[in-house]
Amino acid sequence: MIFAPKILFSTLALLLTAGELGTAKAGPRAEISNTAWQLDIAFYDPQRITVRSSNGQETTYWYVLYQVTNKTGKDIDFFPSFSLVTDTTQTLDAGAGVPPNVYDSIAARHKPEYPFFWAPGKLIGPLLQGEENARVSAAVFRGFDPTAAKFTIYMSGFSGAIDRQTNPSFDPKKPESPDNPRAFVLRRTLSVTYSLPGDPQTRSLATPVRISREWVNR
């Protein structure tokens, strides 16, 4: 059975916080005033879709359908990234292990509302200004831990704001390296957390419930 939950649109121009994050902490909360540039995003809460592969096997995926619009006053090089982290510490990157026909199925499902769907690989690159250049795409994840009761989706690439923080563990006696960085560069990321009601036996059919939405540095 495929669920299509009620549409809940959000824009990155607002800072909204409700409830608390689960175990998937991202880092310090980001202040909205520290904006270099910021794109507008509207998105559906996560939905499932079941797709049959060429060998006849059916696989269920989670996806977040979104529309991004550039109202910054300049063209922006757009490189979005999405990750999903469960309260059981499983981490999934959008697109990993997702075949192309899944995006075709998502595009077909939403064609009445969004006839021009962009596969993620074609979306990367310059995003021109204006609503006429808005793009619709989807972040897709393979099924995650069925015992997870909460999960958080992190959306990056929609803000140019960064924060450099000194590494308190930096050892000046050793060369600076990825294992011994002098500082960390954190990027403003939208963090949206959901709960899955019920027990592990029923969560495969549960509709995600949004718990919180906030900017974080990650």
C-alpha positions as a printed Julia matrix, in Angstrom:
218×3 Matrix{Float64}:
  0.0    0.0     0.0
  1.36   3.42   -0.94
  0.75   6.36    1.32
  0.45   9.97    0.13
  0.36  12.05    3.33
 -1.24  15.45    3.52
  0.94  18.12    1.96
  2.86  20.23    4.46
  4.84  22.95    2.72
  7.71  24.85    4.36
 10.01  27.64    3.22
 13.59  28.23    4.26
 12.82  31.91    4.78
 11.29  31.02    8.15
 12.86  29.63   11.31
 10.39  27.25   12.97
 11.09  25.02   15.95
  8.72  22.57   17.6
  9.51  19.73   20.0
 13.0   18.28   20.33
 15.3   16.25   18.14
 15.79  12.59   18.87
 19.21  11.0    19.2
 20.29  12.31   15.79
 21.89  15.57   16.89
 23.45  17.72   14.2
 25.32  20.41   16.1
 24.74  23.98   17.23
 21.58  25.72   16.13
 22.19  28.25   13.35
 21.06  31.84   13.66
 18.98  33.08   10.74
 20.82  36.43   10.63
 24.03  34.7     9.48
 22.82  34.33    5.9
 25.1   34.74    2.88
 22.43  33.66    0.39
 19.41  31.47    0.8
 17.16  29.64   -1.62
 13.46  29.01   -1.11
 12.37  25.41   -0.75
  8.89  23.96   -0.49
  8.58  20.26    0.27
  6.21  17.41    1.0
  6.81  15.43    4.15
  8.28  11.96    3.39
  6.23   9.55    1.34
  6.71   5.93    0.29
  6.7    4.51   -3.18
  7.01   0.86   -4.21
  8.75   0.18   -7.52
  9.17  -3.08   -9.42
 12.66  -3.76  -10.77
 13.49  -5.42  -14.1
 13.68  -8.82  -12.37
 10.18  -8.4   -10.96
 11.23  -7.68   -7.37
  9.34  -4.91   -5.58
 11.22  -2.46   -3.35
  9.8    0.35   -1.23
 11.61   3.69   -1.04
 11.08   6.88    0.95
 11.2   10.2    -0.87
 10.89  13.93   -0.19
  9.43  15.83   -3.14
 10.62  19.44   -3.17
 10.65  22.61   -5.24
 13.56  25.05   -5.07
 13.37  28.68   -6.21
 16.16  31.22   -6.48
 15.07  34.65   -5.2
 18.53  35.71   -4.05
 19.08  38.31   -6.75
 21.88  36.36   -8.41
 22.38  33.01  -10.11
 23.53  30.3    -7.67
 25.52  27.11   -8.21
 23.16  24.56   -6.68
 24.6   21.41   -5.11
 21.95  19.96   -2.79
 22.52  17.02   -0.49
 20.13  15.11    1.74
 20.77  12.56    4.46
 18.47  10.59    6.75
 19.53   9.59   10.26
 17.41   7.29   12.44
 17.22   7.2    16.22
 18.98   3.83   15.92
 22.0    5.7    14.43
 21.57   4.4    10.87
 22.56   6.98    8.25
 21.4    6.99    4.62
 22.44   9.37    1.84
 19.8   10.3    -0.7
 20.28   8.53   -4.0
 22.5    5.74   -2.67
 21.4    2.46   -4.25
 18.4    4.08   -5.95
 17.91   3.02   -9.6
 16.78   5.55  -12.24
 13.33   4.0   -12.68
 12.43   5.08   -9.13
 12.7    8.73  -10.18
 10.65   7.94  -13.27
  7.92   6.49  -11.04
  7.95   9.54   -8.76
  7.76  11.86  -11.76
  4.8    9.91  -13.13
  2.98  10.01   -9.8
  3.26  13.78   -9.5
  3.0   14.71  -13.17
 -0.51  16.28  -12.79
  0.82  18.83  -10.29
  4.44  19.05  -11.47
  4.79  18.15  -15.16
  8.46  19.18  -15.24
 10.38  16.93  -12.86
 14.16  17.09  -12.66
 16.14  13.99  -11.76
 18.72  14.91   -9.08
 21.69  14.42  -11.38
 20.32  16.94  -13.88
 19.47  19.47  -11.17
 23.06  20.09  -10.09
 24.63  23.28  -11.45
 23.54  26.87  -12.03
 20.1   27.74  -10.68
 18.82  30.85  -12.42
 16.83  33.54  -10.68
 13.06  33.82  -10.61
 10.0   31.67  -10.11
  9.97  30.78  -13.8
 13.24  28.91  -13.19
 12.02  26.98  -10.13
 12.93  23.28  -10.16
 11.06  20.25   -8.79
 12.99  17.14   -7.75
 13.04  14.46   -5.06
 15.47  13.16   -2.46
 15.06   9.37   -2.38
 16.2    6.93    0.31
 16.18   3.16    0.48
 14.18   1.61    3.32
 15.72   2.1     6.75
 15.79   0.24   10.07
 12.23  -1.01   10.76
 12.78  -0.66   14.5
 13.42   3.09   14.22
 10.76   5.22   15.91
 12.2    8.57   14.79
 14.29   9.87   11.94
 15.76  13.21   10.91
 16.27  14.47    7.36
 19.08  16.98    6.83
 18.82  19.23    3.76
 22.0   21.04    2.69
 22.95  23.28   -0.21
 20.07  25.71    0.18
 22.1   28.34    2.06
 25.55  29.77    1.49
 26.07  30.57    5.18
 28.98  28.81    6.85
 30.49  28.9    10.32
 34.12  28.13   11.09
 34.73  26.7    14.56
 38.08  25.98   16.2
 38.81  22.34   16.84
 39.43  22.03   20.6
 41.23  18.73   20.02
 43.7   20.15   17.47
 47.26  19.09   18.28
 49.71  21.83   17.17
 52.6   19.38   17.54
 51.22  17.34   14.64
 50.7   18.38   11.01
 47.27  19.69   10.14
 45.32  16.94    8.37
 41.79  15.57    7.98
 42.43  13.61   11.19
 43.86  16.66   12.94
 41.99  19.7    11.56
 42.68  23.15   12.95
 39.03  24.12   12.5
 35.71  22.73   11.36
 33.63  24.33    8.61
 29.92  23.95    9.37
 27.2   24.73    6.86
 23.69  25.93    7.55
 21.44  22.93    7.15
 17.71  22.46    7.53
 16.95  19.68   10.0
 13.45  18.13   10.03
 12.61  15.37   12.5
  9.73  12.91   12.27
  8.27  10.18   14.45
  6.76   6.93   13.22
  3.81   5.98   15.44
  3.13   2.4    16.49
  5.4   -0.57   17.09
  7.98  -2.17   14.75
  5.28  -4.45   13.29
  3.03  -1.56   12.22
  5.53   1.21   11.4
  5.95  -0.04    7.85
  2.49   1.4     7.2
  2.65   4.42    9.53
  2.49   8.0     8.26
  5.43  10.11    9.54
  4.53  12.84   12.02
  6.65  15.97   11.96
  8.16  16.76   15.38
 10.51  19.66   14.68
 12.03  21.83   12.0
 15.09  23.99   12.63
 18.3   25.36   11.18
 21.49  23.76   12.43
 25.19  24.11   11.63
 26.43  20.75   10.41
